[in-house]
Amino acid sequence: MKRKYFGTDGIRGQSNMFPMTPDLAMRVGIAVGTIFRNGDHRHRVVIGKDTRLSGYMLENAMVAGFTAAGLDVFLLGPIPTPGVAMLTRSLRADIGVMISASHNPFADNGIKLFGPDGYKLSDEMESQIEDLLDKDMTAQLAKSHEIGRAKRVDGDIYRYIEHAKRTLPRDVTLQGLRVAIDCANGAAYKVAPLALWELGADVVTIGNEPNGVNINLDCGSTHPEALAKKVHEVRADIGIALDGDADRVLIVDENGSVIDGDQLMAVIADEWASEGTLKGGGIVATVMSNLGLERYLTGRGLDLHRTKVGDRYVVEHMRQNNFNVGGEQSGHIVLSDFGTTGDGLVAALQILACVKRQGRTVSEVCNRFEPVPQILKNVRVSTGKPLEDSVVRAAIADAEAELAKSGRLLIRPSGTEPLIRVMAEGDDRAQVERIVNELIGVIGSARSAA
């Protein structure tokens, strides 16, 4: 059953338009506060955000909702999503909130929710919240003397910095490395450069001047070209590109080439397997990860377990099957030895540790396999259900049959945008490109007809 508010990563949409309105944000605060208010202790929630202009509006609305439900609110200000997850546990909060639309443009915003254990809420818990959102919750409000308090605790970002620094192996320092980092004018604009500098790196920073509307704008992990240029300009040893809420990372090597999450997971899996610290006999990734990664891991005697798209599903599989490395091609990398969600800075520190220990360049360390040609294109869909069209379904079946022995086909609606994503991969690039273009045309025609 399709949910009204929650997608694959919380609630997300264009600011001041349904569902990302102050009214709904306040109702989310009341609903979540009601569900997590149990026992006679003083309940608390931590709220972090990225640097979007609409963050002030939604933050205040959520404060109203949570305090009305009787919870005390700790406002963290701009901080990476993994920082919210970590501080939810550290501050013994009942709930954690991150106000962010991650890699989306500034006009969008979103609400991500974490339980007291620092993990994103389950589908079942989100369904409970949805059930309350359209109901009259007046009876759930706290009595006058039980209304919550709110205070700003900006200094707690340094607790996250110390946490991130401790994930670098004790025998490694970053002295001698020139590191260029692009903070996407987002949530990590303070914490990431400072953590790297304190670990000894010579740090060159871009994307660290947020103004409310420039988050992810021609910068960060969705636009690594600016970082590649800076790496070349300052002769950096490595470039680190974060996204707006810093839960994903891409790396740029010393030559300016971009290295995606699949390659980074291969590096970490190799290193941890050689140290005997890799759990589960492999890693967890999504259906979007390249076939080349799967073949590489198989050759190393390691397994690749795939889940549906969304880092929360990766984490669920990791927890259920005792894996400690997982992630997505886009750069969400989850290292459960250190945290409960994707953490761009912590993942980058693991790559830096490999570079320092091996005494090789980033390009030598991070190019573990030759990716299989993979083509991904999107079709924007505002109305209708083109994937249910009989002509579209027949075309998909034909394409799957053609790729059966040499590749994969994946077609899915986006969980965060009104798009249908068409991805195919295989050893023959021309064949893959033709199949994707044909399917885009068929889906586009069905959309127009609807």
Secondary structure, DSSP 8 states (H G I E B T S, - for coil): ---SSEETTEEEEETTSTTSSHHHHHHHHHHHHHHH--SSS--EEEEEE-S-THHHHHHHHHHHHHHHTT-EEEEEEE--HHHHHHHHHHTT-SEEEEE--TTS-TTEEEEEEE-TTSSB--HHHHHHHHHHHTS--GGGS--GGG---EEE-GGGHHHHHHHHHHTS-TT---TT-EEEEE-TTSTTTTHHHHHHHHTT-EEEEES----SS-TTTT-STT-THHHHHHHHHHT-SEEEEE-TTSS-EEEE-TTS-EE-HHHHHHHHHHHHHHHT---TTEEEEETTS-HHHHHHHHHTT-EEEEE-SSHHHHHHHHHHHT--EEE-TTS-EEETTT-SS--HHHHHHHHHHHHHHHT--HHHHH--S----EEEEEEE-SSS-GGG-HHHHHHHHHHHHHHTTTEEEEEEE-SSSSEEEEEEEES-HHHHHHHHHHHHHHHHHHHHH-
